Amino acid sequence: MASPKVAGPEIERLIQLLGKLPGLGPRSARRAALHLIKRKDQLLVPLAEAMGVAVEKIGVCSTCGTVDTSDPCAICTDPKRDQSVLVVVEDVADLWALERASAINARYHVLGGTLSPLDGVGPEDLNIASLIERCGREDISEVILAINATVEGQTTAHYIMDHLSNLDVNVTRLAHGVPVGGELDYLDEGTLAQALKARTRF
Ligand SMILES: [Zn+2]
């Protein structure tokens, strides 16, 4: 049963759209909408303006596939990054997570998903051909596969590895194992087995 409308169609539309954001259910969408409306000048107006600019300027980088306001993006054109290393990620969110960690000063390639025959996602649906082409064209010495440790992620990693094997590129992947701060007792068997297999010298 649809909940009764409490405001005019413009406000209901705002609530409905906010409710489509990840992590926001109908109740929190109403709360967020009310918060925005109450702070119209400080929040609603600047947010609407920022969204207008975003709609106008944001696009996909034709080199790496991330989103930015310039093409090529700020990362691809950053001369201070190691030009010989490419980090391959599934999604822009993963790129942002790696950048937040400040763990590597390299450039990226965003696949846009993982291979999933059951869902009808094949190599042509992802930015794989452009990755292979990029590795052949640019002076890349290492490709780091920072792909999720899911079945689809690993299938995708193997596919890419096969297709890069005839190029002079080192293909590496993230270590799988005990997370920082992790307690062995709480880990699943797959993670524990993988951590043992990938043990390193102390
Ligand atoms: Zn880029």
Residues whose N, C-alpha, C, O or C-beta is under 5 A from the ligand:
A	BS01	ZN	C61 T63 C64 G65 P72 C73 C76
